[in-house]
Amino acid sequence: MSAAPDNATSAKTRNILVLLPLILFIGLAALFYFGLSAGDPSRLPSALIGKQVPPTDLPPIENVSENGKPVPGVNNATLEGKVSLVNVWASWCVPCRDEVPFLEQLATDKRIQLVGINYKDAPDNARRFLSRYGNPFVATGADAKGRTSIDWGVYGVPETFLVGRDGRILYKLVGPITAANLTRVLKPEIEKALAQ
């Protein structure tokens, strides 16, 4: 007679053990979801804010010209004495295409200069990208292996750095420039940099 309660208990235990992986999976999925949705990737910290730009010496993208003149590569001297936006981009990056109109809008502000770092790209693809979508950059360096971008602290493309006249990184925007972050964040940061 006492065998019936033991069977009921062992059946409950088996049911719990069968459901345990599902419960664990749901719990981990919820943690993952809330961890991702709570974090704003554009607010990733950068250890380089307030520090000098890292040593940079990138060759130009082959055969890229603007108004009949070759577009130069990027080095530390490119950034001296001017407020610069340094945009890290690639031809294979879809958000990079979407932000070109905003970069072109920023390029009309003659108080600043736009500089590009082409990340892990084939020269032909980079050239086609600039020809098709536009070239807002006064200089664009080819970072074929991505080493310089890593030194800048790039997580992925696109990323944009605001560099002061003294060569210090003042702000970093992770992800594409959009209408919202251009007005709300980037333009005020540019104005602060120009006032310094």
Secondary structure, DSSP 4 states (H G I P E B T S, - for coil): -THHHHHHHHHHHHHHHHHHHHHHHHHHHHHHHHHHHH--GGG---TTTTSBPPP-EEPBPTT-EETTEEPP-EEGGGGTTSEEEEEEE-TT-HHHHHHHHHHHHHHT-TTEEEEEEEES--HHHHHHHHHHH----SEEEEESSSHHHHHHT--SSSEEEEE-TTSBEEEEEES---HHHIIIIIHHHHHHHHH-
